[in-house]
Structures are given as C-alpha cells and as structure tokens.
Amino acid sequence: MKNRDDILQIIKEIMQEMFEIDADEVTLEARLYEDLDFDSIDAVDMIVRLKEMTGKAVRPEDFKNARTINDVVEAVDKLIAA
C-alpha cells in the first residue's frame, strides 16, 4: 500500500470479500452505516483485517470516529506512515 488510491482499492476488496458489498458502492463519500449498512461487528472485523494487511497494531479508537470510506482511508494512511 503506497498511496491513498492503493488503500481505497484494498478497502473495496475487503468490503466485497467480507461483507458482499459491491465495489462500485465503496466510494470515498460512502457513509459506512447509512450507505453501506455497516455495523459495529463489521467494523471490528475490518479492523482485524487491516491489521493483518498492514502488519501494524490497529487500535479500534483510531477508527471510532470513521463515518465514511474516506475516514477509513485517512486512518489507514496515517497508520502506515507512523
């Protein structure tokens, strides 16, 4: 994962594979809970998957304010840069 576009692509793949959400619906503006029907258990599953993919310790509190896919991309980008 080198840049935000790479991160977005990986998140699209995770959403499609784990949650059966069409990749076309996973846009930066998409709201996790309202548009993608995400719930707190889905969020935990995604955090675990991101930890596996980045090899970095992912703290749930880093993602607690994430409301959109863009927020998730930002959080992962900061995690990778740290």
Backbone as XML, in Angstrom:
<?xml version="1.0"?>
<chain id="A" units="angstrom">
  <residue number="1" name="MET">
    <atom name="N" x="0.849" y="-1.168" z="0.000"/>
    <atom name="CA" x="0.000" y="0.000" z="0.000"/>
    <atom name="C" x="0.893" y="1.229" z="0.000"/>
  </residue>
  <residue number="2" name="LYS">
    <atom name="N" x="0.860" y="1.928" z="-1.095"/>
    <atom name="CA" x="1.765" y="3.062" z="-1.235"/>
    <atom name="C" x="1.069" y="4.403" z="-1.140"/>
  </residue>
  <residue number="3" name="ASN">
    <atom name="N" x="-0.185" y="4.444" z="-1.558"/>
    <atom name="CA" x="-0.870" y="5.737" z="-1.540"/>
    <atom name="C" x="-2.355" y="5.539" z="-1.254"/>
  </residue>
  <residue number="4" name="ARG">
    <atom name="N" x="-3.060" y="6.640" z="-1.222"/>
    <atom name="CA" x="-4.497" y="6.583" z="-0.887"/>
    <atom name="C" x="-5.303" y="5.767" z="-1.893"/>
  </residue>
  <residue number="5" name="ASP">
    <atom name="N" x="-4.925" y="5.805" z="-3.160"/>
    <atom name="CA" x="-5.643" y="5.015" z="-4.166"/>
    <atom name="C" x="-5.472" y="3.522" z="-3.904"/>
  </residue>
  <residue number="6" name="ASP">
    <atom name="N" x="-4.247" y="3.117" z="-3.525"/>
    <atom name="CA" x="-3.999" y="1.714" z="-3.186"/>
    <atom name="C" x="-4.829" y="1.292" z="-1.976"/>
  </residue>
  <residue number="7" name="ILE">
    <atom name="N" x="-4.868" y="2.166" z="-0.983"/>
    <atom name="CA" x="-5.635" y="1.875" z="0.229"/>
    <atom name="C" x="-7.113" y="1.730" z="-0.108"/>
  </residue>
  <residue number="8" name="LEU">
    <atom name="N" x="-7.642" y="2.645" z="-0.917"/>
    <atom name="CA" x="-9.046" y="2.571" z="-1.313"/>
    <atom name="C" x="-9.327" y="1.269" z="-2.045"/>
  </residue>
  <residue number="9" name="GLN">
    <atom name="N" x="-8.452" y="0.864" z="-2.933"/>
    <atom name="CA" x="-8.649" y="-0.377" z="-3.673"/>
    <atom name="C" x="-8.692" y="-1.582" z="-2.736"/>
  </residue>
  <residue number="10" name="ILE">
    <atom name="N" x="-7.804" y="-1.601" z="-1.759"/>
    <atom name="CA" x="-7.782" y="-2.709" z="-0.801"/>
    <atom name="C" x="-9.054" y="-2.712" z="0.042"/>
  </residue>
  <residue number="11" name="ILE">
    <atom name="N" x="-9.507" y="-1.544" z="0.446"/>
    <atom name="CA" x="-10.748" y="-1.466" z="1.222"/>
    <atom name="C" x="-11.921" y="-1.952" z="0.389"/>
  </residue>
  <residue number="12" name="LYS">
    <atom name="N" x="-11.947" y="-1.603" z="-0.887"/>
    <atom name="CA" x="-13.004" y="-2.105" z="-1.775"/>
    <atom name="C" x="-12.985" y="-3.632" z="-1.813"/>
  </residue>
  <residue number="13" name="GLU">
    <atom name="N" x="-11.793" y="-4.210" z="-1.925"/>
    <atom name="CA" x="-11.670" y="-5.674" z="-1.969"/>
    <atom name="C" x="-12.144" y="-6.301" z="-0.659"/>
  </residue>
  <residue number="14" name="ILE">
    <atom name="N" x="-11.778" y="-5.694" z="0.460"/>
    <atom name="CA" x="-12.216" y="-6.203" z="1.764"/>
    <atom name="C" x="-13.739" y="-6.139" z="1.864"/>
  </residue>
  <residue number="15" name="MET">
    <atom name="N" x="-14.310" y="-5.006" z="1.485"/>
    <atom name="CA" x="-15.761" y="-4.834" z="1.583"/>
    <atom name="C" x="-16.503" y="-5.851" z="0.718"/>
  </residue>
  <residue number="16" name="GLN">
    <atom name="N" x="-15.955" y="-6.102" z="-0.463"/>
    <atom name="CA" x="-16.598" y="-7.058" z="-1.367"/>
    <atom name="C" x="-16.447" y="-8.483" z="-0.838"/>
  </residue>
  <residue number="17" name="GLU">
    <atom name="N" x="-15.252" y="-8.825" z="-0.420"/>
    <atom name="CA" x="-14.972" y="-10.193" z="0.030"/>
    <atom name="C" x="-15.650" y="-10.527" z="1.359"/>
  </residue>
  <residue number="18" name="MET">
    <atom name="N" x="-15.525" y="-9.635" z="2.329"/>
    <atom name="CA" x="-16.006" y="-9.938" z="3.676"/>
    <atom name="C" x="-17.483" y="-9.622" z="3.890"/>
  </residue>
  <residue number="19" name="PHE">
    <atom name="N" x="-17.966" y="-8.577" z="3.225"/>
    <atom name="CA" x="-19.312" y="-8.096" z="3.525"/>
    <atom name="C" x="-20.253" y="-8.125" z="2.329"/>
  </residue>
  <residue number="20" name="GLU">
    <atom name="N" x="-19.757" y="-8.658" z="1.201"/>
    <atom name="CA" x="-20.558" y="-8.783" z="-0.018"/>
    <atom name="C" x="-21.155" y="-7.447" z="-0.462"/>
  </residue>
  <residue number="21" name="ILE">
    <atom name="N" x="-20.366" y="-6.393" z="-0.317"/>
    <atom name="CA" x="-20.775" y="-5.061" z="-0.759"/>
    <atom name="C" x="-20.144" y="-4.829" z="-2.125"/>
  </residue>
  <residue number="22" name="ASP">
    <atom name="N" x="-20.945" y="-4.432" z="-3.082"/>
    <atom name="CA" x="-20.462" y="-4.175" z="-4.430"/>
    <atom name="C" x="-19.370" y="-3.105" z="-4.400"/>
  </residue>
  <residue number="23" name="ALA">
    <atom name="N" x="-18.247" y="-3.388" z="-5.028"/>
    <atom name="CA" x="-17.104" y="-2.465" z="-5.027"/>
    <atom name="C" x="-17.486" y="-1.090" z="-5.569"/>
  </residue>
  <residue number="24" name="ASP">
    <atom name="N" x="-18.454" y="-1.035" z="-6.484"/>
    <atom name="CA" x="-18.884" y="0.253" z="-7.037"/>
    <atom name="C" x="-19.544" y="1.146" z="-5.989"/>
  </residue>
  <residue number="25" name="GLU">
    <atom name="N" x="-20.073" y="0.540" z="-4.927"/>
    <atom name="CA" x="-20.717" y="1.306" z="-3.865"/>
    <atom name="C" x="-19.697" y="1.889" z="-2.888"/>
  </residue>
  <residue number="26" name="VAL">
    <atom name="N" x="-18.476" y="1.348" z="-2.914"/>
    <atom name="CA" x="-17.434" y="1.767" z="-1.972"/>
    <atom name="C" x="-16.673" y="2.945" z="-2.573"/>
  </residue>
  <residue number="27" name="THR">
    <atom name="N" x="-17.186" y="4.128" z="-2.298"/>
    <atom name="CA" x="-16.564" y="5.366" z="-2.771"/>
    <atom name="C" x="-16.069" y="6.137" z="-1.552"/>
  </residue>
  <residue number="28" name="LEU">
    <atom name="N" x="-15.234" y="7.117" z="-1.772"/>
    <atom name="CA" x="-14.729" y="7.913" z="-0.655"/>
    <atom name="C" x="-15.851" y="8.592" z="0.114"/>
  </residue>
  <residue number="29" name="GLU">
    <atom name="N" x="-16.922" y="8.936" z="-0.568"/>
    <atom name="CA" x="-18.043" y="9.635" z="0.061"/>
    <atom name="C" x="-19.022" y="8.688" z="0.750"/>
  </residue>
  <residue number="30" name="ALA">
    <atom name="N" x="-18.943" y="7.401" z="0.478"/>
    <atom name="CA" x="-19.911" y="6.446" z="1.029"/>
    <atom name="C" x="-19.852" y="6.440" z="2.555"/>
  </residue>
  <residue number="31" name="ARG">
    <atom name="N" x="-21.019" y="6.563" z="3.165"/>
    <atom name="CA" x="-21.118" y="6.529" z="4.623"/>
    <atom name="C" x="-21.223" y="5.079" z="5.067"/>
  </residue>
  <residue number="32" name="LEU">
    <atom name="N" x="-20.396" y="4.706" z="6.032"/>
    <atom name="CA" x="-20.324" y="3.307" z="6.463"/>
    <atom name="C" x="-21.671" y="2.777" z="6.935"/>
  </residue>
  <residue number="33" name="TYR">
    <atom name="N" x="-22.299" y="3.484" z="7.831"/>
    <atom name="CA" x="-23.510" y="2.958" z="8.464"/>
    <atom name="C" x="-24.759" y="3.202" z="7.639"/>
  </residue>
  <residue number="34" name="GLU">
    <atom name="N" x="-24.876" y="4.386" z="7.065"/>
    <atom name="CA" x="-26.088" y="4.712" z="6.326"/>
    <atom name="C" x="-26.100" y="4.110" z="4.920"/>
  </residue>
  <residue number="35" name="ASP">
    <atom name="N" x="-25.001" y="4.257" z="4.186"/>
    <atom name="CA" x="-24.978" y="3.821" z="2.789"/>
    <atom name="C" x="-24.589" y="2.348" z="2.619"/>
  </residue>
  <residue number="36" name="LEU">
    <atom name="N" x="-23.670" y="1.878" z="3.460"/>
    <atom name="CA" x="-23.135" y="0.528" z="3.268"/>
    <atom name="C" x="-23.677" y="-0.477" z="4.279"/>
  </residue>
  <residue number="37" name="ASP">
    <atom name="N" x="-24.558" y="-0.024" z="5.156"/>
    <atom name="CA" x="-25.215" y="-0.897" z="6.123"/>
    <atom name="C" x="-24.205" y="-1.620" z="7.023"/>
  </residue>
  <residue number="38" name="PHE">
    <atom name="N" x="-23.159" y="-0.910" z="7.377"/>
    <atom name="CA" x="-22.111" y="-1.422" z="8.255"/>
    <atom name="C" x="-22.614" y="-1.397" z="9.686"/>
  </residue>
  <residue number="39" name="ASP">
    <atom name="N" x="-22.130" y="-2.308" z="10.535"/>
    <atom name="CA" x="-22.448" y="-2.236" z="11.956"/>
    <atom name="C" x="-21.162" y="-2.378" z="12.762"/>
  </residue>
  <residue number="40" name="SER">
    <atom name="N" x="-21.262" y="-2.322" z="14.074"/>
    <atom name="CA" x="-20.060" y="-2.324" z="14.915"/>
    <atom name="C" x="-19.271" y="-3.624" z="14.791"/>
  </residue>
  <residue number="41" name="ILE">
    <atom name="N" x="-19.944" y="-4.735" z="14.608"/>
    <atom name="CA" x="-19.244" y="-6.019" z="14.437"/>
    <atom name="C" x="-18.480" y="-6.013" z="13.114"/>
  </residue>
  <residue number="42" name="ASP">
    <atom name="N" x="-19.092" y="-5.475" z="12.071"/>
    <atom name="CA" x="-18.392" y="-5.354" z="10.785"/>
    <atom name="C" x="-17.143" y="-4.495" z="10.944"/>
  </residue>
  <residue number="43" name="ALA">
    <atom name="N" x="-17.257" y="-3.420" z="11.723"/>
    <atom name="CA" x="-16.123" y="-2.519" z="11.926"/>
    <atom name="C" x="-14.968" y="-3.255" z="12.604"/>
  </residue>
  <residue number="44" name="VAL">
    <atom name="N" x="-15.275" y="-4.067" z="13.606"/>
    <atom name="CA" x="-14.229" y="-4.840" z="14.291"/>
    <atom name="C" x="-13.591" y="-5.819" z="13.322"/>
  </residue>
  <residue number="45" name="ASP">
    <atom name="N" x="-14.397" y="-6.509" z="12.523"/>
    <atom name="CA" x="-13.862" y="-7.448" z="11.537"/>
    <atom name="C" x="-12.929" y="-6.740" z="10.550"/>
  </residue>
  <residue number="46" name="MET">
    <atom name="N" x="-13.316" y="-5.543" z="10.136"/>
    <atom name="CA" x="-12.483" y="-4.796" z="9.199"/>
    <atom name="C" x="-11.169" y="-4.369" z="9.849"/>
  </residue>
  <residue number="47" name="ILE">
    <atom name="N" x="-11.217" y="-3.952" z="11.101"/>
    <atom name="CA" x="-10.001" y="-3.558" z="11.816"/>
    <atom name="C" x="-9.034" y="-4.727" z="11.911"/>
  </residue>
  <residue number="48" name="VAL">
    <atom name="N" x="-9.552" y="-5.908" z="12.211"/>
    <atom name="CA" x="-8.705" y="-7.103" z="12.282"/>
    <atom name="C" x="-8.061" y="-7.365" z="10.926"/>
  </residue>
  <residue number="49" name="ARG">
    <atom name="N" x="-8.834" y="-7.252" z="9.869"/>
    <atom name="CA" x="-8.312" y="-7.486" z="8.514"/>
    <atom name="C" x="-7.253" y="-6.454" z="8.141"/>
  </residue>
  <residue number="50" name="LEU">
    <atom name="N" x="-7.479" y="-5.198" z="8.488"/>
    <atom name="CA" x="-6.496" y="-4.147" z="8.196"/>
    <atom name="C" x="-5.208" y="-4.375" z="8.974"/>
  </residue>
  <residue number="51" name="LYS">
    <atom name="N" x="-5.328" y="-4.872" z="10.181"/>
    <atom name="CA" x="-4.133" y="-5.190" z="10.975"/>
    <atom name="C" x="-3.317" y="-6.274" z="10.276"/>
  </residue>
  <residue number="52" name="GLU">
    <atom name="N" x="-4.000" y="-7.300" z="9.794"/>
    <atom name="CA" x="-3.314" y="-8.378" z="9.067"/>
    <atom name="C" x="-2.617" y="-7.843" z="7.822"/>
  </residue>
  <residue number="53" name="MET">
    <atom name="N" x="-3.269" y="-6.944" z="7.121"/>
    <atom name="CA" x="-2.733" y="-6.449" z="5.857"/>
    <atom name="C" x="-1.589" y="-5.465" z="6.040"/>
  </residue>
  <residue number="54" name="THR">
    <atom name="N" x="-1.656" y="-4.653" z="7.097"/>
    <atom name="CA" x="-0.620" y="-3.641" z="7.289"/>
    <atom name="C" x="0.531" y="-4.139" z="8.153"/>
  </residue>
  <residue number="55" name="GLY">
    <atom name="N" x="0.266" y="-5.159" z="8.954"/>
    <atom name="CA" x="1.286" y="-5.634" z="9.879"/>
    <atom name="C" x="1.505" y="-4.682" z="11.037"/>
  </residue>
  <residue number="56" name="LYS">
    <atom name="N" x="0.614" y="-3.714" z="11.187"/>
    <atom name="CA" x="0.719" y="-2.714" z="12.248"/>
    <atom name="C" x="-0.381" y="-2.944" z="13.276"/>
  </residue>
  <residue number="57" name="ALA">
    <atom name="N" x="-0.091" y="-2.540" z="14.496"/>
    <atom name="CA" x="-1.104" y="-2.613" z="15.546"/>
    <atom name="C" x="-2.186" y="-1.580" z="15.238"/>
  </residue>
  <residue number="58" name="VAL">
    <atom name="N" x="-3.387" y="-2.054" z="15.099"/>
    <atom name="CA" x="-4.518" y="-1.176" z="14.794"/>
    <atom name="C" x="-5.363" y="-1.053" z="16.056"/>
  </residue>
  <residue number="59" name="ARG">
    <atom name="N" x="-5.494" y="0.169" z="16.515"/>
    <atom name="CA" x="-6.304" y="0.399" z="17.704"/>
    <atom name="C" x="-7.711" y="0.789" z="17.276"/>
  </residue>
  <residue number="60" name="PRO">
    <atom name="N" x="-8.713" y="0.131" z="17.850"/>
    <atom name="CA" x="-10.092" y="0.486" z="17.482"/>
    <atom name="C" x="-10.391" y="1.964" z="17.646"/>
  </residue>
  <residue number="61" name="GLU">
    <atom name="N" x="-9.780" y="2.613" z="18.636"/>
    <atom name="CA" x="-10.062" y="4.035" z="18.848"/>
    <atom name="C" x="-9.589" y="4.894" z="17.681"/>
  </residue>
  <residue number="62" name="ASP">
    <atom name="N" x="-8.629" y="4.377" z="16.884"/>
    <atom name="CA" x="-8.194" y="5.116" z="15.702"/>
    <atom name="C" x="-9.307" y="5.200" z="14.655"/>
  </residue>
  <residue number="63" name="PHE">
    <atom name="N" x="-10.255" y="4.287" z="14.763"/>
    <atom name="CA" x="-11.326" y="4.203" z="13.768"/>
    <atom name="C" x="-12.694" y="4.569" z="14.334"/>
  </residue>
  <residue number="64" name="LYS">
    <atom name="N" x="-12.765" y="4.912" z="15.606"/>
    <atom name="CA" x="-14.080" y="5.137" z="16.220"/>
    <atom name="C" x="-14.822" y="6.327" z="15.629"/>
  </residue>
  <residue number="65" name="ASN">
    <atom name="N" x="-14.095" y="7.287" z="15.089"/>
    <atom name="CA" x="-14.751" y="8.452" z="14.501"/>
    <atom name="C" x="-14.954" y="8.317" z="12.993"/>
  </residue>
  <residue number="66" name="ALA">
    <atom name="N" x="-14.584" y="7.189" z="12.434"/>
    <atom name="CA" x="-14.738" y="6.977" z="10.988"/>
    <atom name="C" x="-16.221" y="6.857" z="10.648"/>
  </residue>
  <residue number="67" name="ARG">
    <atom name="N" x="-16.650" y="7.707" z="9.736"/>
    <atom name="CA" x="-18.053" y="7.685" z="9.299"/>
    <atom name="C" x="-18.170" y="7.395" z="7.805"/>
  </residue>
  <residue number="68" name="THR">
    <atom name="N" x="-17.077" y="7.634" z="7.074"/>
    <atom name="CA" x="-17.091" y="7.412" z="5.630"/>
    <atom name="C" x="-15.893" y="6.552" z="5.236"/>
  </residue>
  <residue number="69" name="ILE">
    <atom name="N" x="-15.922" y="6.076" z="4.011"/>
    <atom name="CA" x="-14.781" y="5.329" z="3.487"/>
    <atom name="C" x="-13.548" y="6.228" z="3.477"/>
  </residue>
  <residue number="70" name="ASN">
    <atom name="N" x="-13.715" y="7.501" z="3.178"/>
    <atom name="CA" x="-12.585" y="8.425" z="3.204"/>
    <atom name="C" x="-11.943" y="8.476" z="4.591"/>
  </residue>
  <residue number="71" name="ASP">
    <atom name="N" x="-12.755" y="8.449" z="5.639"/>
    <atom name="CA" x="-12.218" y="8.447" z="7.006"/>
    <atom name="C" x="-11.368" y="7.197" z="7.253"/>
  </residue>
  <residue number="72" name="VAL">
    <atom name="N" x="-11.814" y="6.070" z="6.739"/>
    <atom name="CA" x="-11.064" y="4.819" z="6.902"/>
    <atom name="C" x="-9.749" y="4.905" z="6.130"/>
  </residue>
  <residue number="73" name="VAL">
    <atom name="N" x="-9.807" y="5.422" z="4.906"/>
    <atom name="CA" x="-8.593" y="5.584" z="4.094"/>
    <atom name="C" x="-7.597" y="6.477" z="4.831"/>
  </residue>
  <residue number="74" name="GLU">
    <atom name="N" x="-8.075" y="7.591" z="5.386"/>
    <atom name="CA" x="-7.216" y="8.510" z="6.133"/>
    <atom name="C" x="-6.569" y="7.814" z="7.321"/>
  </residue>
  <residue number="75" name="ALA">
    <atom name="N" x="-7.352" y="7.050" z="8.075"/>
    <atom name="CA" x="-6.831" y="6.365" z="9.256"/>
    <atom name="C" x="-5.763" y="5.344" z="8.869"/>
  </residue>
  <residue number="76" name="VAL">
    <atom name="N" x="-5.998" y="4.596" z="7.803"/>
    <atom name="CA" x="-5.021" y="3.600" z="7.354"/>
    <atom name="C" x="-3.765" y="4.305" z="6.842"/>
  </residue>
  <residue number="77" name="ASP">
    <atom name="N" x="-3.940" y="5.389" z="6.116"/>
    <atom name="CA" x="-2.797" y="6.144" z="5.608"/>
    <atom name="C" x="-1.907" y="6.634" z="6.752"/>
  </residue>
  <residue number="78" name="LYS">
    <atom name="N" x="-2.521" y="7.169" z="7.798"/>
    <atom name="CA" x="-1.765" y="7.631" z="8.969"/>
    <atom name="C" x="-1.084" y="6.469" z="9.667"/>
  </residue>
  <residue number="79" name="LEU">
    <atom name="N" x="-1.768" y="5.342" z="9.746"/>
    <atom name="CA" x="-1.209" y="4.147" z="10.374"/>
    <atom name="C" x="0.035" y="3.673" z="9.652"/>
  </residue>
  <residue number="80" name="ILE">
    <atom name="N" x="-0.029" y="3.641" z="8.337"/>
    <atom name="CA" x="1.098" y="3.184" z="7.536"/>
    <atom name="C" x="2.277" y="4.162" z="7.657"/>
  </residue>
  <residue number="81" name="ALA">
    <atom name="N" x="1.967" y="5.452" z="7.699"/>
    <atom name="CA" x="3.014" y="6.477" z="7.774"/>
    <atom name="C" x="3.699" y="6.521" z="9.139"/>
  </residue>
  <residue number="82" name="ALA">
    <atom name="N" x="3.001" y="6.032" z="10.167"/>
    <atom name="CA" x="3.553" y="6.092" z="11.543"/>
    <atom name="C" x="4.724" y="5.152" z="11.727"/>
  </residue>
</chain>
